[in-house]
Structures are given as C-alpha cells and as structure tokens.
Amino acid sequence: MPIVARDFPPIGVGTFGSDRYTPAEVGAAVASALRLGYRLVDCAAVYGNEAEVGAALEATVAELGLARDEYRVMTKVWNDAHAPADAVASVHRSLRDLRLDSLDVVFVHWPFPNHHAAGVTVHSRDPHAKPYDHAAFMALWAALEGMVDEGRVAALGVSNVSIAKLRLILRDARVAPRFLELELHPTLQQGELVQFAVDHDIQPVGYSPLGSPSRPERDRTPDDLVDLEAPEIVAIAEARGLHPAQVCLKWAVERGQIPIPFSVKPGQQAANLEALEGPPLTPRERDALAAVERNNRLIKGQVFLWPSAESWVDLWDVDGVIAGQGEAVVE
Ligand SMILES: NC(=O)c1ccc[n+]([C@@H]2O[C@H](COP(=O)([O-])OP(=O)(O)OC[C@H]3O[C@@H](n4cnc5c(N)ncnc54)[C@H](OP(=O)(O)O)[C@@H]3O)[C@@H](O)[C@H]2O)c1
C-alpha cells in the first residue's frame, strides 16, 4: 500500500508516557529523537507533557537549525474538550505549550466525549459517558475546521474510529480528515479500515506499533498477545539479525502506515529508526507477517464505555452499525 501523505516522514515518535515515564523524561526523549533524525512527533493534550515536549522541541530545533517545514508536530483534542469552544481552547493551549504558531495535524483523540482521570483502573467508568453522537461530533469538527481556516492547523485527523463513523464524518465534513490514527501492529492489522482510509486519501498513522509492551495496567487483559514474542516475528528477526521491534516497524512502513513508536531510551530510538534501512521484507516474510493477524486489540477503551454498553466491543462497531445510534451508512 503506498503512503498517502508523501509530505510526511515515514516514521515518528510517540509521547505517551504510559503513566510510567515523567513529562521531563518524555521531553528529553523528544530531544534525543530529533537529534537522531526523527522529524515527526505525536503529542496529545491528555499526555500531560506538552509543556516539556514544547521546551525540548524549541531548544532542539534551534540547536539543529531546523526550519519549521523540516519537522511535523501532531496533537489531539481530549475527550473532555468536545464542546466546540473547549476544543478551540485545547488547540490554543497545545500551540502555546508546544511553542508553535501552527500544528501539522490536530486529531480528535476518541470519537466519544467520555473520559477518565489519569491512572484509573480498567473498571473505572465515567457516569456521564455516552455512545457516539454524530451531530455533537460534527459541531466539534466544525470548530476545528475553523482553526484550519485561520491557518493555525494544517490538517485534521480522527483516531479510534470505525469505518461506519468515518463514512458519516466524510459525508458531513467540510474539511475532510487527512489522517487516521489507529492501533496497528502485526497481531492487529485492521486491514479493512486501513484500506478504507487509503481509498479515501487518508493517511493511516499506526499507534502502539510494537504492541505497547509498557502500556498501563488498565489496558492489559490476560488474553492479550505479545507481538515482540510472536514466533513468526522472532524468526524473521533472528534470520536478519534484527530486534523483533525492528521487524514490526519494517512491516508497518512497508505497508504504507506511519508508525509512531515510543521510547525514552536513545538506543531503542536509534534501533527503531534503523529498522527502515536494509533490504525490504521478502514476499515470504510479508506473507508470514500477514498471517500473524489475531485481531489482538490491546487498547480496548473499556474506561470509555457508557452505562448501557455491553462490552468494549461496542466501542468499535464491529458489525458495521454504530453502537447506541443504530445508523448504518452505505456509500
Ligand atoms: N491515538 C491514540 O488513542 C493512541 C493510543 C496509544 C498510543 N498512541 C501514540 O502512539 C505512541 C506509541 O504507542 P505506545 O507507546 O502505546 O506503544 P509502542 O510504541 O508499541 O511501545 C512502546 C514501548 O516499547 C518498548 N520499545 C520501544 N522501542 C523498543 C525497541 N527498539 N526494542 C525493544 N523495546 C522497545 C519500550 O518499552 P520500555 O519503555 O519498557 O523499554 C516502549 O515504552 C504513543 O506514545 C502515543 O503517542 C496513541
């Protein structure tokens, strides 16, 4: 699959500290990543570290003498800022904290206004949580379209949406989403959604590209599979003298998605960048990796469920119908 956003780097760095790494550590990681050659940083208001990331960005960009069009910064509006005025305020706060005049992409982090406090357990629920409300989502989207008109945001993106929701958004948006951030790693390939995005000129950005081995406890269940230990991935890594993480990233980039691995460790950051070098995967390796697919969703979103929802599956519209709304859209 070809990359859609040709003006974007093929790989970026994540900045979610997973309740494990401090804002200062994540800021230092961004500085280190830029020095190693990364040119794309994935931020979010809810990660609670944009001030530290912004300070690191400003200092390191100056140190490296980079012009603004030589690096890309994306951020996200969190679920507690879906009211249009709150969304605009959130983007302005991100601009200020990241010390930028403009953002390359602003995502709506989740399609629901449901949220949770930092550090909660998997059983935590927002008592005011609601299913997807398309009219409310489009009011939020219109506010972000206004920021594109003003030149403060270059492109808009959606995250954690299904094909059903994306169809509605594409039908009603004045400024179409140009990016889709979604969980992508060899055991969760989301082939149909990725193809749908590419068919609509939307660039897939793959989060948790290594299977998020250090994710918070609330995002772990006993049945979760570990990509870095999948026998097929380990075998390819051993045959090529690579780390399994590098095989995951090679697979991602060759598939046309932009992976955004996170690490505070310069050795890992360098290895992740080096994954793009060397001979491409062979057809046999590509087939072996295609067969690793297990629908192994790790970031299930349980904490965003509304009271009448039956399980986290309701968040993902697996039968093509938007849960709690009942509206199926056929193109
Ligand atoms: N849109 C969304 O809803 C959403 C959701 C989740 C994530 N994201 C974004 O995606 C980014 C990446 O996802 P993620 O942080 O969940 O997971 P990830 O990138 O798959 O995994 C990160 C972890 O993998 C380990 N690692 C990194 N490079 C390695 C290497 N070369 N060898 C061995 N281990 C390595 C590190 O573990 P140790 O620290 O233990 O060494 C690191 O903490 C986030 O930071 C965030 O920006 C977005």
PDBQT file of the ligand as one rigid body, heavy atoms in Angstrom, charges set to zero:
ROOT
HETATM    1  N1  LIG A 401      -4.463   7.802  19.381  1.00  0.00    +0.000 N 
HETATM    2  C1  LIG A 401      -4.457   7.033  20.458  1.00  0.00    +0.000 C 
HETATM    3  O1  LIG A 401      -5.504   6.762  21.061  1.00  0.00    +0.000 OA
HETATM    4  C2  LIG A 401      -3.163   6.456  20.957  1.00  0.00    +0.000 A 
HETATM    5  C3  LIG A 401      -3.189   5.366  21.853  1.00  0.00    +0.000 A 
HETATM    6  C4  LIG A 401      -1.979   4.828  22.281  1.00  0.00    +0.000 A 
HETATM    7  C5  LIG A 401      -0.778   5.368  21.829  1.00  0.00    +0.000 A 
HETATM    8  N2  LIG A 401      -0.779   6.447  20.980  1.00  0.00    +0.000 N 
HETATM    9  C6  LIG A 401       0.502   7.043  20.487  1.00  0.00    +0.000 C 
HETATM   10  O2  LIG A 401       1.326   6.001  19.969  1.00  0.00    +0.000 OA
HETATM   11  C7  LIG A 401       2.590   6.038  20.622  1.00  0.00    +0.000 C 
HETATM   12  C8  LIG A 401       3.217   4.662  20.667  1.00  0.00    +0.000 C 
HETATM   13  O3  LIG A 401       2.366   3.729  21.295  1.00  0.00    +0.000 OA
HETATM   14  P1  LIG A 401       2.715   3.046  22.689  1.00  0.00    +0.000 P 
HETATM   15  O4  LIG A 401       3.594   3.943  23.447  1.00  0.00    +0.000 OA
HETATM   16  O5  LIG A 401       1.426   2.600  23.272  1.00  0.00    +0.000 OA
HETATM   17  O6  LIG A 401       3.431   1.680  22.280  1.00  0.00    +0.000 OA
HETATM   18  P2  LIG A 401       4.694   1.167  21.470  1.00  0.00    +0.000 P 
HETATM   19  O7  LIG A 401       5.353   2.265  20.756  1.00  0.00    +0.000 OA
HETATM   20  O8  LIG A 401       4.209  -0.006  20.708  1.00  0.00    +0.000 OA
HETATM   21  O9  LIG A 401       5.616   0.595  22.650  1.00  0.00    +0.000 OA
HETATM   22  C9  LIG A 401       6.438   1.451  23.384  1.00  0.00    +0.000 C 
HETATM   23  C10 LIG A 401       7.343   0.627  24.324  1.00  0.00    +0.000 C 
HETATM   24  O10 LIG A 401       8.035  -0.354  23.565  1.00  0.00    +0.000 OA
HETATM   25  C11 LIG A 401       9.339  -0.545  24.079  1.00  0.00    +0.000 C 
HETATM   26  N3  LIG A 401      10.307  -0.330  22.966  1.00  0.00    +0.000 N 
HETATM   27  C12 LIG A 401      10.423   0.764  22.165  1.00  0.00    +0.000 A 
HETATM   28  N4  LIG A 401      11.398   0.573  21.261  1.00  0.00    +0.000 NA
HETATM   29  C13 LIG A 401      11.921  -0.654  21.501  1.00  0.00    +0.000 A 
HETATM   30  C14 LIG A 401      12.965  -1.411  20.907  1.00  0.00    +0.000 A 
HETATM   31  N5  LIG A 401      13.658  -0.963  19.853  1.00  0.00    +0.000 N 
HETATM   32  N6  LIG A 401      13.222  -2.634  21.425  1.00  0.00    +0.000 NA
HETATM   33  C15 LIG A 401      12.524  -3.124  22.462  1.00  0.00    +0.000 A 
HETATM   34  N7  LIG A 401      11.513  -2.445  23.070  1.00  0.00    +0.000 NA
HETATM   35  C16 LIG A 401      11.224  -1.229  22.582  1.00  0.00    +0.000 A 
HETATM   36  C17 LIG A 401       9.542   0.445  25.198  1.00  0.00    +0.000 C 
HETATM   37  O11 LIG A 401       9.351  -0.238  26.417  1.00  0.00    +0.000 OA
HETATM   38  P3  LIG A 401      10.226   0.139  27.723  1.00  0.00    +0.000 P 
HETATM   39  O12 LIG A 401       9.913   1.564  27.992  1.00  0.00    +0.000 OA
HETATM   40  O13 LIG A 401       9.675  -0.799  28.762  1.00  0.00    +0.000 OA
HETATM   41  O14 LIG A 401      11.660  -0.110  27.339  1.00  0.00    +0.000 OA
HETATM   42  C18 LIG A 401       8.420   1.469  24.978  1.00  0.00    +0.000 C 
HETATM   43  O15 LIG A 401       7.949   2.039  26.156  1.00  0.00    +0.000 OA
HETATM   44  C19 LIG A 401       2.275   6.661  21.985  1.00  0.00    +0.000 C 
HETATM   45  O16 LIG A 401       3.424   7.113  22.667  1.00  0.00    +0.000 OA
HETATM   46  C20 LIG A 401       1.311   7.737  21.577  1.00  0.00    +0.000 C 
HETATM   47  O17 LIG A 401       1.990   8.861  21.043  1.00  0.00    +0.000 OA
HETATM   48  C21 LIG A 401      -1.958   6.980  20.525  1.00  0.00    +0.000 A 
ENDROOT
TORSDOF 0
